[in-house]
């Protein structure tokens, strides 16, 4: 039984009994209960009250591909070749990677929920169903893998510029975190493959927190925030998806022509680490210093004991006990 028909019925009524759901769906009440339990496992807050039935605790908006397509920027409509939306999958990025040999550049896949979403350094990405944005975008380049340095930073710029259209003031934390008020709002994960100097492809995975119930927030291992907290309301998810896809597609087209150079100055203006005391964690330990922006190769610059060092990789943590 697909989750979509059940979701539609829950959205249509303030509350609906298990018996009515079973009748309308043509299944047993036990089957309804199992699907309700599945929705709860995906982070959806559903109340069950004796004599009243099931009720969504918060309004729900499912994504609409036609609506998103109509809201894309004019330029993005020529760059986004395919858009698919699924209710649930393991990982949108993994799905696109599995089909990479047959995909056109500019193919996007968005999910209402992911059961195996991936974050930085192998962490899982926690997000409830039908909240914020969970999606991936497939793109082909002819500049080779060696020419993709700084792509995650460039994509971060695109995301923050899209969020600004909704009144969200976000910043970037090297190399791929979207931050607001020093709390994580979202993240970017890039998978790349192909030739070092020839044809290659990337999958840009993006997760943005829409509304995090307490139970989901407790599973996140760092301070986090969501769009509902920042805006005081839920954003129109179709408008949000269209803005994100528009900025990402146009940004990828720009990156293909000019590389990170087209984004360097814009990144510096959004850099949430610049001038702050940080610790850079590598396999051999951690080193403290003062963040000093990124260079033209997108390497993080940190002044340590008077010496300006540059990092291609590493996890950065802000030292909150220092000014």
C-alpha positions in Angstrom: 0.0 0.0 0.0 1.4 3.4 -1.0 1.7 6.1 1.6 0.4 8.8 -0.7 -3.4 7.9 -0.6 -3.3 7.7 3.2 -1.5 11.1 3.4 -4.1 12.7 1.1 -6.9 11.5 3.4 -5.2 12.7 6.5 -4.7 16.1 4.9 -8.4 16.4 3.9 -9.9 16.2 7.3 -9.2 17.5 10.8 -9.5 13.9 12.1 -10.5 10.6 10.5 -11.2 7.3 12.1 -9.2 4.1 11.3 -12.4 2.5 10.1 -13.1 5.3 7.7 -9.6 5.2 6.4 -9.7 1.4 5.9 -13.0 1.7 4.0 -11.8 4.6 1.7 -8.5 2.8 1.0 -10.0 -0.6 0.6 -7.7 -2.2 3.2 -7.9 -3.6 6.7 -7.7 -1.5 9.8 -4.5 -3.4 10.7 -3.0 -2.3 7.3 -4.0 1.3 8.2 -2.3 1.0 11.6 0.9 -0.3 10.0 1.0 2.6 7.6 0.3 5.2 10.3 3.1 3.6 12.2 5.3 3.9 9.2 4.5 7.6 8.8 5.4 8.2 12.4 8.7 6.4 11.9 9.4 8.9 9.1 8.9 11.8 11.5 5.3 12.7 10.9 3.5 13.8 14.1 0.1 12.0 14.1 -2.2 12.0 17.1 -4.6 9.1 17.8 -7.6 9.8 20.0 -10.3 7.4 21.1 -13.5 8.2 19.4 -11.9 10.9 17.2 -9.4 8.9 15.1 -6.2 10.1 13.6 -5.1 13.8 13.2 -2.1 15.5 11.8 -0.5 17.7 14.6 0.7 20.3 12.0 -0.4 21.3 8.5 1.2 19.3 5.7 2.0 20.4 2.2 3.2 17.8 -0.3 5.3 18.9 -3.3 3.7 19.3 -6.7 6.0 18.9 -9.7 3.8 21.0 -12.0 3.7 23.8 -9.5 7.4 23.7 -9.0 8.0 23.8 -12.8 5.8 26.8 -13.2 7.7 28.7 -10.5 11.2 28.1 -11.9 13.2 31.0 -13.2 13.1 31.5 -17.0 16.7 30.5 -17.3 16.4 27.5 -15.1 13.6 26.1 -17.2 16.0 25.5 -20.0 18.6 23.9 -17.6 16.4 21.6 -15.6 15.7 18.7 -17.9 13.8 16.4 -15.6 12.1 16.6 -12.2 10.8 13.6 -10.3 9.2 13.6 -6.9 8.8 10.5 -4.7 7.1 10.1 -1.3 9.9 7.9 0.2 13.2 6.6 -0.8 16.5 5.5 0.8 18.6 8.4 -0.6 17.9 10.7 -3.6 21.6 10.9 -4.2 22.1 7.2 -4.2 19.2 6.8 -6.5 20.6 9.2 -9.1 24.1 7.7 -8.8 22.6 4.2 -9.5 21.1 5.6 -12.8 24.0 7.9 -13.7 24.9 6.2 -17.0 21.3 6.9 -18.4 20.6 10.3 -16.9 20.6 13.7 -18.7 22.4 16.6 -17.2 19.9 18.6 -15.2 17.9 15.7 -13.7 16.5 16.4 -10.2 14.9 14.0 -7.7 13.1 15.2 -4.6 11.8 13.0 -1.8 9.2 13.8 0.8 11.2 11.4 3.1 14.4 9.5 3.1 15.2 6.5 5.2 18.9 6.5 4.5 19.8 10.1 3.9 23.5 10.9 4.1 25.2 13.8 5.8 28.8 14.8 6.2 31.4 12.2 7.2 29.0 9.3 7.0 26.4 10.8 9.3 22.8 10.1 8.7 20.5 13.1 7.7 17.5 13.4 10.0 14.4 15.1 8.6 10.6 14.4 9.0 8.4 13.6 6.1 7.1 16.5 4.0 9.3 19.1 5.7 11.8 21.5 4.2 13.8 20.1 1.2 15.4 16.7 0.5 16.6 16.3 -3.0 19.5 15.8 -5.4 20.5 17.2 -8.8 22.6 15.4 -11.4 24.9 17.4 -13.6 27.5 16.6 -16.3 30.8 18.5 -16.8 33.4 18.4 -19.5 36.1 20.2 -17.3 37.1 17.0 -15.5 37.1 16.1 -11.9 40.3 18.2 -11.4 38.3 21.3 -12.3 35.6 20.9 -9.7 37.4 22.3 -6.8 35.2 24.6 -4.7 31.9 23.2 -6.2 30.4 22.5 -2.7 31.2 26.1 -1.7 29.7 27.5 -4.8 26.5 25.4 -4.3 26.3 26.7 -0.8 26.3 30.3 -2.1 23.4 29.4 -4.4 21.4 27.9 -1.6 21.9 30.9 0.7 21.0 33.3 -2.1 17.8 31.3 -2.7 16.9 31.4 1.0 17.4 35.2 1.0 14.3 35.4 -1.3 12.3 34.1 1.7 13.8 36.5 4.2 16.1 33.9 5.7 19.6 35.3 6.6 21.9 32.3 6.4 25.6 31.9 6.3 28.1 29.2 5.2 30.4 27.0 7.3 33.2 25.5 5.3 33.0 23.1 3.5 29.3 22.4 3.1 27.0 23.5 6.0 24.2 26.0 5.8 24.0 27.9 9.1 21.6 30.4 10.7 22.2 31.9 14.1 25.2 29.5 14.5 22.9 26.5 14.2 22.8 24.1 11.3 19.9 24.7 8.9 21.1 22.4 6.1 23.9 20.7 4.4 25.3 19.8 0.9 26.8 16.6 0.0 28.5 16.1 -3.4 29.3 12.8 -5.1 31.5 13.0 -8.2 32.8 10.5 -10.7 34.4 10.3 -14.2 37.7 11.3 -15.7 40.2 13.6 -14.1 40.6 15.7 -17.3 37.6 14.7 -19.3 33.9 14.0 -19.0 32.6 13.7 -15.4 29.4 14.0 -13.4 28.3 15.2 -10.0 25.3 14.6 -7.8 24.5 17.5 -5.5 22.5 16.4 -2.5 20.8 19.1 -0.4 18.9 18.8 2.8 17.2 21.8 4.5 15.3 21.6 7.8 11.7 22.7 7.5 10.1 21.9 10.8 11.9 19.6 13.3 9.8 17.9 15.9 11.5 17.5 19.3 12.0 13.8 18.8 13.9 14.3 15.5 15.9 17.3 16.8 17.2 15.1 19.7 18.7 12.7 17.2 20.9 15.5 15.7 24.4 15.6 17.2 24.9 19.4 16.9 22.8 22.6 17.4 20.2 22.9 14.7 17.4 25.1 13.5 14.7 25.0 10.9 12.8 27.3 8.5 9.7 27.3 10.7 11.7 28.7 13.7 13.5 31.3 11.5 10.3 32.5 9.7 7.7 31.9 12.4 5.7 29.9 9.8 6.2 27.1 7.3 7.4 28.3 3.9 5.5 27.4 0.7 7.5 24.2 -0.1 6.8 24.4 -3.9 8.1 28.0 -4.0 11.1 26.9 -1.9 11.9 23.9 -4.1 11.6 26.1 -7.3 13.9 28.8 -5.8 16.5 26.2 -4.8 16.5 24.4 -8.1 16.6 27.7 -10.0 19.6 29.0 -8.2 21.4 25.6 -8.3 20.9 25.0 -12.0 22.0 28.5 -12.9 24.9 28.2 -10.5 26.0 24.9 -12.1 25.9 26.5 -15.5 28.0 29.4 -14.3 30.5 27.0 -12.6 30.9 25.1 -15.8 32.0 28.2 -17.5 34.1 30.0 -14.8 34.7 27.6 -11.9 35.0 28.7 -8.3 36.3 32.2 -9.4 32.7 33.2 -10.2 31.7 32.5 -6.6 34.8 33.4 -4.5 33.8 36.9 -3.6 30.2 35.9 -2.9 31.3 33.2 -0.7 33.5 35.5 1.3 30.5 37.8 2.0 28.6 34.8 3.4 31.4 33.1 5.3 30.2 32.4 8.8 33.7 31.4 10.1 35.8 34.4 9.1 37.6 35.9 12.0 36.4 33.3 14.5 38.3 31.0 16.8 38.0 27.5 15.3 39.4 24.0 15.7 40.3 22.0 12.5 39.8 18.3 13.1 41.9 15.9 11.0 42.7 12.3 11.3 45.9 13.2 13.3 44.1 15.4 15.8 42.8 18.9 16.0 44.5 22.3 15.6 43.1 25.6 16.9 43.4 28.9 15.1 41.6 31.9 13.6 39.6 31.4 10.4 40.7 33.7 7.6 38.4 33.0 4.7 39.1 30.7 1.7 41.6 31.1 -1.1 40.9 31.0 -4.8 41.1 27.2 -4.7 38.4 27.0 -2.0 40.9 25.9 0.6 40.1 27.0 4.2 42.7 29.4 5.5 43.4 29.4 9.3 46.0 31.4 11.1 47.7 29.2 13.7 50.4 30.6 15.9 51.0 33.4 13.5 51.2 31.1 10.4 48.5 31.0 7.8 47.7 27.4 6.9 45.4 26.1 4.2 43.2 23.0 4.4 41.6 21.0 1.6 39.8 18.7 4.0 38.8 18.5 7.7 36.0 19.2 10.0 35.8 22.7 11.5 34.3 23.5 14.9 33.8 27.0 16.3 35.4 27.5 19.7 32.4 28.9 21.5 34.4 29.6 24.7 36.5 32.2 22.9 35.6 35.6 21.5 
